[in-house]
Amino acid sequence: MVSREFKGSWRAARRNSGFGLALALVLSVGATTVHAEDVLAKIRDSKTITIGYREASFPFSFLDQDKKPVGYAIDLCLKIADAVKQNLKLQQLNIAYVPVTSSNRIEMVTSGKIDLECGSTTNNAERRKQVNFTIAHFMASSRMLVRVEDKIKNWPDLRDKKVATTKGTTSVKSLADRGQIRSLNMTIVEGRDHNESFKMVVDKTADAFVMDDVLLYGLKATAKDPAAYAVVGDPLTTEPYAIMLPKDDAAYKTVVDREMGRIIHDGEIYKLYTKWFLSPISAKNNLTLNMPMGYLFRESLRFPSDQVGN
């Protein structure tokens, strides 16, 4: 974790030319200087930054009524894109959007097809072997979405049930780590994306959909009859969501980390949170999640760091 002196040193670092170095030392300790690809040079030459987005990870990254990518993570990535533009002293920087899924998002980053992955991806040790992450922009917990009529309240109620999850996510691993799948004789079925997984519960081909709670709240809120569904179960894990970027490019990561730090310390993160989690969302017919910022996430913003538990 970042020390308590970090917050005080932040403002001082901003007043001198060593600002980027100060953050690099805090957030990129141990980063290799051997670049797999010079992302900043690629962006400078093409005058384009490529953003990977999710089509149905509401409210982080999804398509609005005009099929345009929007969301909390998209807003953050657009601020990062503007910081890259300023860093490269470009008069114009084009934004190219590329759709990604939970199954191919890591490969899209490692192959260089996208420069930022802007969605609801958990920063964990296994993924850090392949990609880098910046400071977390959300903390979620794995729970389950069920039909109220089934009276499922907690994990033991899933004995001999069919449980849906989305292909390529960490939810099944969370269940397996707790020994829940075998001990409760669950049958796991996988959806291509979160909408498909939720539809299994709606269509009664699955009894529960296990996923990060915020995504479940979002799906519940958009259902034809939200009152027919409930998010239940003791939290299995804490999931720190963060933007993915290519590994082994310290210069690029420094620019991204620096802008995420500025967004947090200037208070812009709270305004964006209010916009997407506490206010009517025009891109979703003025739907409101009414999800207050959780304690763990609020505390993490006091001392922002890209270092998280595994």
Secondary structure, DSSP 4 states (H G I P E B T S, - for coil): ---THHHHHHHHHHTSTTHHHHHHHHH-TT--SS-SS-HHHHHHHHTEEEEEE-SEETTTEEE-TTS-EESHHHHHHHHHHHHHHHHTT-S--EEEEEE--TTTHHHHHHTTS-SEEES--B--HHHHTTEEE-S-SEEEEEEEEEEGGGT--SGGGGTT-EEEEETTSSHHHHHHHTTHHHHTT-EEEEESSHHHHHHHHHTTS-SEEEEEHHHHHHHHHHSSSGGGEEEES----EEEE--EEESS-HHHHHHHHHHHHHHHHTTHHHHHHIIIIIS-BGGGTTB----PPPHHHHHHTTS--S----
